[in-house]
Amino acid sequence: MQRGGMRPHHGRTEEIEQSRWAEYLAEFTRENRGAHARLEVMGEGVGRQIETEDRPFDGVAADLKDRERTVWLHFGSTTDDHLAHGIPKVRAIRALGPQGGTGAVLEIEAEDGTTTLLELTPPGAFALPPR
């Protein structure tokens, strides 16, 4: 996220403009692939649910065709271990850069108010095999 000032400032949450989602999430994936992830979904209709914990992060991407605004998160290092999580009708994406011994964080908010929180370990802590 070093090009064009895309890296969030340490300790400060940055809201990512929708026009930058695809580029930002591609760079976020390159910098963080292989970090272990915790994915939590919070909202009025779902309460607080841990979707996955301590699973290798494989990537995140935004599907913006036809104004869908869906964000896909992928986890796992093998086909048997793969998990995909989709968030439709995304309203906002916020990012917090690594701080001290913690990794990056993404907060993805849907139109219905549901919030999905992706918390990563530092990327060097774990690694996936090359693609």
C-alpha positions as a printed NumPy array, in Angstrom:
array([[  0.   ,   0.   ,   0.   ],
       [  2.967,   2.22 ,  -0.398],
       [  2.084,   3.679,  -3.793],
       [  0.073,   6.867,  -3.8  ],
       [ -0.173,   7.172,  -0.014],
       [ -2.531,   4.225,   0.273],
       [ -1.118,   2.849,   3.542],
       [ -3.302,   3.738,   6.531],
       [ -1.476,   5.788,   9.134],
       [ -0.49 ,   3.699,  12.13 ],
       [ -3.085,   4.084,  14.866],
       [ -5.587,   5.89 ,  12.645],
       [ -8.453,   4.318,  10.747],
       [ -8.701,   5.298,   7.097],
       [-11.963,   5.098,   5.169],
       [-11.228,   3.864,   1.65 ],
       [-13.074,   5.693,  -1.129],
       [-15.157,   3.356,  -3.293],
       [-13.236,   4.458,  -6.408],
       [-10.085,   2.975,  -4.77 ],
       [-11.558,  -0.286,  -3.419],
       [-10.243,  -2.604,  -6.148],
       [ -6.715,  -1.171,  -6.146],
       [ -6.516,  -0.879,  -2.365],
       [ -7.751,  -4.433,  -1.714],
       [ -5.361,  -5.881,  -4.328],
       [ -2.432,  -4.193,  -2.597],
       [ -3.762,  -5.216,   0.833],
       [ -3.807,  -8.827,  -0.393],
       [ -0.232,  -8.623,  -1.728],
       [  1.039,  -7.244,   1.577],
       [ -0.908,  -9.542,   3.9  ],
       [ -1.372, -12.886,   2.123],
       [ -0.366, -15.668,   4.479],
       [ -1.098, -13.798,   7.71 ],
       [ -3.41 , -15.684,  10.029],
       [ -6.862, -14.187,  10.198],
       [ -9.826, -13.827,  12.475],
       [-13.132, -12.896,  10.842],
       [-16.002, -11.634,  12.976],
       [-19.467, -10.581,  11.801],
       [-21.53 ,  -8.24 ,  13.999],
       [-25.009,  -6.909,  13.47 ],
       [-28.54 ,  -6.614,  14.742],
       [-29.77 ,  -9.74 ,  12.985],
       [-26.676, -11.881,  13.61 ],
       [-25.314, -10.771,  16.986],
       [-21.541, -11.441,  17.105],
       [-20.287, -14.463,  15.2  ],
       [-16.744, -15.664,  14.616],
       [-16.707, -16.967,  11.032],
       [-13.11 , -18.192,  11.161],
       [-10.16 , -17.91 ,  13.482],
       [ -6.466, -18.617,  12.981],
       [ -6.908, -19.451,   9.275],
       [ -4.399, -18.224,   6.642],
       [ -5.598, -15.136,   4.761],
       [ -5.545, -15.714,   1.   ],
       [ -7.037, -12.456,  -0.284],
       [ -9.788,  -9.865,  -0.501],
       [-11.418,  -8.323,  -3.574],
       [-14.347,  -6.076,  -4.438],
       [-16.856,  -7.007,  -7.129],
       [-18.201,  -3.686,  -8.391],
       [-19.77 ,  -4.748, -11.685],
       [-23.403,  -3.775, -12.133],
       [-23.1  ,  -1.656,  -8.947],
       [-23.166,  -4.791,  -6.779],
       [-20.497,  -3.628,  -4.273],
       [-19.77 ,  -7.14 ,  -2.966],
       [-16.529,  -7.824,  -1.1  ],
       [-15.098, -11.361,  -1.097],
       [-12.642, -12.597,   1.516],
       [-10.717, -15.848,   0.953],
       [ -8.916, -18.007,   3.492],
       [ -6.942, -21.241,   3.534],
       [ -3.754, -22.614,   2.065],
       [ -5.189, -25.7  ,   0.332],
       [ -8.335, -26.598,  -1.563],
       [ -9.56 , -28.663,   1.394],
       [ -8.992, -25.744,   3.774],
       [-10.497, -22.994,   1.568],
       [-13.196, -20.674,   2.895],
       [-14.829, -17.814,   0.984],
       [-16.948, -15.176,   2.716],
       [-19.009, -12.673,   0.714],
       [-20.394,  -9.371,   1.95 ],
       [-23.087,  -7.94 ,  -0.351],
       [-24.126,  -4.296,  -0.638],
       [-21.036,  -2.863,   1.026],
       [-21.394,   0.744,   2.151],
       [-17.909,   1.395,   3.567],
       [-14.444,  -0.124,   3.914],
       [-12.141,   1.107,   6.661],
       [ -8.529,   0.058,   7.25 ],
       [ -6.098,   0.235,  10.115],
       [ -2.44 ,  -0.486,   9.48 ],
       [ -0.286,  -2.803,  11.575],
       [  0.553,  -1.527,  15.053],
       [  3.258,  -2.912,  17.291],
       [  2.862,  -6.694,  17.271],
       [ -0.529,  -6.734,  15.533],
       [ -1.351,  -6.946,  11.862],
       [ -3.659,  -4.935,   9.642],
       [ -7.404,  -4.688,  10.234],
       [-10.256,  -4.21 ,   7.745],
       [-13.76 ,  -3.194,   8.765],
       [-16.393,  -3.743,   6.079],
       [-19.827,  -2.243,   6.658],
       [-22.892,  -3.366,   4.698],
       [-25.933,  -1.212,   3.928],
       [-27.972,  -3.091,   6.56 ],
       [-25.498,  -2.024,   9.267],
       [-23.806,  -5.42 ,   9.589],
       [-20.077,  -5.018,  10.179],
       [-17.448,  -7.596,   9.241],
       [-14.101,  -7.274,  10.984],
       [-10.964,  -8.901,   9.536],
       [ -8.029,  -8.954,  11.967],
       [ -4.651, -10.237,  10.772],
       [ -1.403, -11.259,  12.403],
       [  1.701,  -9.492,  11.091],
       [  2.313, -10.859,   7.552],
       [  5.763, -12.225,   8.38 ],
       [  4.399, -14.358,  11.23 ],
       [  3.012, -16.987,   8.834],
       [  3.212, -17.517,   5.103],
       [  1.346, -19.362,   2.392],
       [  3.218, -21.16 ,  -0.371],
       [  3.74 , -19.15 ,  -3.587],
       [  0.877, -19.235,  -6.071]])
